[in-house]
Amino acid sequence: MNKHTRILLAVASTLFTVGARAADEDLRSLIKEMSRQVTELKAQAKQSDARMQELEKMLEQKREGDRKMLAASIATPSVSRNEGAVSPGNDPVKTAKPAVTEGDIPGTFKIPGTETSVGIGGFTKLDANWSSASAGANKAGDYSLFIPQIPVGVQPGEDSQTTFNARESRFWFKSFTPTKLGNINTVLELDLYGSASSYTPRLRLAYGSIGNFLAGQAASTFSNEAALPELLDNGGSAGSIKVRQPLVRWTQPFTIADAPMEFQAAAEAPNSQILTGAWNPNTPEALTNPNSERYPDMIARFNYKPSWGSFSLAGMARQIRYTGATVQQEAWGGAASFAGTVNVYGHDNIRFILTAGNAFGRYADPHALNDAALDANGQMSLVKEYGALFAYQHWWSPAWRSTASYGFLQADQPSFVNPAMTRQAQTFHANLLWNPVLPVTLGLEYIYGTRELVDRRDGSLHRMQFSAKYNF
């Protein structure tokens, strides 16, 4: 290699080294610039995310404000023309009331601003009756089975009678309020059986309860309403116990072997039903309620509710007392009742009530018997009485069902009473009920009742009843 060649190679090497160094420096600068730009882009993206979250939060706050304004506008009564512009005193946003919400129990709603759930309801019911005999003008026995008015012997009036009425229609109001002392419940219920000659409202129920304590007019503790058969006839079977009256009652639930049970103790309104006409020749044969009792009717009841039915055993002690111008008599009597339901096949069930004693006359429905009678000397004798009711309900389908019910009632009347007093009564009911839709019940029922007097005369009543009931 000559001298010139070496010089050229040295110059080329120098140029390559310088170029490589320059290229490397440019690459480093480019990478550094790109890194700076990536850092800036990340910062910008972070700022964009923060702004997006802020905008979303503002949008949600606006939506919530719109919802509150809408609720306030619905809950606030509309402003009348005379109220003028909104002022601090009538600002609809500040005076808005809470919206109505669903109550704590089905079929109720809450009173705005409270924990009280209220419900209203009832039904309308038409009863069309054809009877083999009339009970007489303006008699309750023409509208429902009333044992003392089952005709015996030759009676005035037509041999048969057709009546229409809507007296059993009812209206009720209920409330429920939870408290630290227990749930407060109130019930108010009316029907139109206040008079046999007009549609006069009648108070059926009016009571309140807190926890285990109840006070007011309610079904008697001596009556197991779950054991009453489902009938179209409002009077019901002989042998049934169906009394509503003012009372105070304590109910104590407990369990034995996982079976739910209850013990109930009650003091209930006394109301002796006494036959007085037998000893006073100037007074027609009649039952009287002297309203001279000193003590309430005392009732205790035990309830047992297994999965296959329900049962109750009740005992009652009563003072029967009469005070007149020259006579004052009183005596203590008692009665016991065993009632219940037994579930059989499907929804079919058996219902029964067995009652015996010498002081449950006015508790026997439909009001057939007296508690006591006074003789010609003004001496009082209690009346021994027995009652029984058996019913079977069969479900043909979820919409069709039938009930057959037999009732028996007997009183061992003292020998001195008027021979026209009731000694024994029997009833039979059979019906077919249909629910085309759940709130509507249409039905047809055959009713047969017999009544025997102390002198063994008897009489009977046949009745066909059509009913249309619409719940609301």
Secondary structure in CASP SS format (residue, H / E / C, confidence):
PFRMAT SS
TARGET T0000
AUTHOR 0000-0000-0000
METHOD secondary structure of the structure
MODEL  1
M C 1.00
N C 1.00
K H 1.00
H H 1.00
T H 1.00
R H 1.00
I H 1.00
L H 1.00
L H 1.00
A H 1.00
V H 1.00
A H 1.00
S H 1.00
T H 1.00
L H 1.00
F H 1.00
T H 1.00
V H 1.00
G H 1.00
A H 1.00
R H 1.00
A H 1.00
A H 1.00
D H 1.00
E H 1.00
D H 1.00
L H 1.00
R H 1.00
S H 1.00
L H 1.00
I H 1.00
K H 1.00
E H 1.00
M H 1.00
S H 1.00
R H 1.00
Q H 1.00
V H 1.00
T H 1.00
E H 1.00
L H 1.00
K H 1.00
A H 1.00
Q H 1.00
A H 1.00
K H 1.00
Q H 1.00
S H 1.00
D H 1.00
A H 1.00
R H 1.00
M H 1.00
Q H 1.00
E H 1.00
L H 1.00
E H 1.00
K H 1.00
M H 1.00
L H 1.00
E H 1.00
Q H 1.00
K H 1.00
R H 1.00
E H 1.00
G H 1.00
D H 1.00
R H 1.00
K H 1.00
M H 1.00
L H 1.00
A H 1.00
A H 1.00
S H 1.00
I H 1.00
A H 1.00
T C 1.00
P C 1.00
S C 1.00
V C 1.00
S C 1.00
R H 1.00
N H 1.00
E H 1.00
G C 1.00
A C 1.00
V C 1.00
S C 1.00
P C 1.00
G C 1.00
N C 1.00
D C 1.00
P C 1.00
V C 1.00
K C 1.00
T C 1.00
A C 1.00
K C 1.00
P C 1.00
A C 1.00
V C 1.00
T E 1.00
E E 1.00
G C 1.00
D C 1.00
I C 1.00
P C 1.00
G C 1.00
T C 1.00
F E 1.00
K E 1.00
I C 1.00
P C 1.00
G C 1.00
T C 1.00
E C 1.00
T C 1.00
S E 1.00
V E 1.00
G E 1.00
I E 1.00
G E 1.00
G E 1.00
F E 1.00
T E 1.00
K E 1.00
L E 1.00
D E 1.00
A E 1.00
N E 1.00
W E 1.00
S E 1.00
S C 1.00
A C 1.00
S C 1.00
A C 1.00
G C 1.00
A C 1.00
N C 1.00
K C 1.00
A H 1.00
G H 1.00
D H 1.00
Y C 1.00
S C 1.00
L C 1.00
F C 1.00
I H 1.00
P H 1.00
Q H 1.00
I C 1.00
P C 1.00
V C 1.00
G C 1.00
V C 1.00
Q C 1.00
P C 1.00
G C 1.00
E C 1.00
D C 1.00
S C 1.00
Q E 1.00
T E 1.00
T E 1.00
F E 1.00
N E 1.00
A C 1.00
R C 1.00
E C 1.00
S C 1.00
R E 1.00
F E 1.00
W E 1.00
F E 1.00
K E 1.00
S E 1.00
F E 1.00
T E 1.00
P C 1.00
T C 1.00
K C 1.00
L C 1.00
G C 1.00
N C 1.00
I E 1.00
N E 1.00
T E 1.00
V E 1.00
L E 1.00
E E 1.00
L E 1.00
D E 1.00
L C 1.00
Y C 1.00
G C 1.00
S C 1.00
A C 1.00
S C 1.00
S C 1.00
Y C 1.00
T C 1.00
P C 1.00
R E 1.00
L E 1.00
R E 1.00
L E 1.00
A E 1.00
Y E 1.00
G E 1.00
S E 1.00
I E 1.00
G C 1.00
N C 1.00
F E 1.00
L E 1.00
A E 1.00
G E 1.00
Q E 1.00
A E 1.00
A E 1.00
S C 1.00
T C 1.00
F C 1.00
S C 1.00
N C 1.00
E H 1.00
A H 1.00
A H 1.00
L C 1.00
P C 1.00
E C 1.00
L C 1.00
L C 1.00
D C 1.00
N C 1.00
G C 1.00
G C 1.00
S C 1.00
A C 1.00
G C 1.00
S E 1.00
I E 1.00
K C 1.00
V C 1.00
R E 1.00
Q E 1.00
P E 1.00
L E 1.00
V E 1.00
R E 1.00
W E 1.00
T E 1.00
Q E 1.00
P E 1.00
F E 1.00
T E 1.00
I E 1.00
A C 1.00
D C 1.00
A E 1.00
P E 1.00
M E 1.00
E E 1.00
F E 1.00
Q E 1.00
A E 1.00
A E 1.00
A E 1.00
E E 1.00
A C 1.00
P C 1.00
N C 1.00
S C 1.00
Q C 1.00
I E 1.00
L E 1.00
T C 1.00
G C 1.00
A C 1.00
W C 1.00
N C 1.00
P C 1.00
N C 1.00
T C 1.00
P C 1.00
E C 1.00
A C 1.00
L E 1.00
T E 1.00
N C 1.00
P C 1.00
N C 1.00
S C 1.00
E C 1.00
R C 1.00
Y C 1.00
P C 1.00
D E 1.00
M E 1.00
I E 1.00
A E 1.00
R E 1.00
F E 1.00
N E 1.00
Y E 1.00
K C 1.00
P C 1.00
S C 1.00
W C 1.00
G E 1.00
S E 1.00
F E 1.00
S E 1.00
L E 1.00
A E 1.00
G E 1.00
M E 1.00
A E 1.00
R E 1.00
Q E 1.00
I E 1.00
R E 1.00
Y E 1.00
T E 1.00
G C 1.00
A C 1.00
T C 1.00
V C 1.00
Q E 1.00
Q E 1.00
E E 1.00
A E 1.00
W E 1.00
G E 1.00
G E 1.00
A E 1.00
A E 1.00
S E 1.00
F E 1.00
A E 1.00
G E 1.00
T E 1.00
V E 1.00
N E 1.00
V C 1.00
Y C 1.00
G C 1.00
H C 1.00
D C 1.00
N E 1.00
I E 1.00
R E 1.00
F E 1.00
I E 1.00
L E 1.00
T E 1.00
A E 1.00
G E 1.00
N C 1.00
A C 1.00
F C 1.00
G H 1.00
R H 1.00
Y H 1.00
A E 1.00
D E 1.00
P C 1.00
H C 1.00
A C 1.00
L C 1.00
N C 1.00
D C 1.00
A E 1.00
A E 1.00
L E 1.00
D C 1.00
A C 1.00
N C 1.00
G C 1.00
Q C 1.00
M E 1.00
S E 1.00
L E 1.00
V C 1.00
K E 1.00
E E 1.00
Y E 1.00
G E 1.00
A E 1.00
L E 1.00
F E 1.00
A E 1.00
Y E 1.00
Q E 1.00
H E 1.00
W E 1.00
W E 1.00
S E 1.00
P C 1.00
A C 1.00
W E 1.00
R E 1.00
S E 1.00
T E 1.00
A E 1.00
S E 1.00
Y E 1.00
G E 1.00
F E 1.00
L E 1.00
Q E 1.00
A E 1.00
D E 1.00
Q C 1.00
P C 1.00
S C 1.00
F C 1.00
V C 1.00
N C 1.00
P C 1.00
A C 1.00
M C 1.00
T E 1.00
R E 1.00
Q E 1.00
A E 1.00
Q E 1.00
T E 1.00
F E 1.00
H E 1.00
A E 1.00
N E 1.00
L E 1.00
L E 1.00
W E 1.00
N C 1.00
P C 1.00
V C 1.00
L C 1.00
P C 1.00
V E 1.00
T E 1.00
L E 1.00
G E 1.00
L E 1.00
E E 1.00
Y E 1.00
I E 1.00
Y E 1.00
G E 1.00
T E 1.00
R E 1.00
E E 1.00
L E 1.00
V C 1.00
D C 1.00
R C 1.00
R C 1.00
D E 1.00
G E 1.00
S E 1.00
L E 1.00
H E 1.00
R E 1.00
M E 1.00
Q E 1.00
F E 1.00
S E 1.00
A E 1.00
K E 1.00
Y E 1.00
N E 1.00
F C 1.00
END
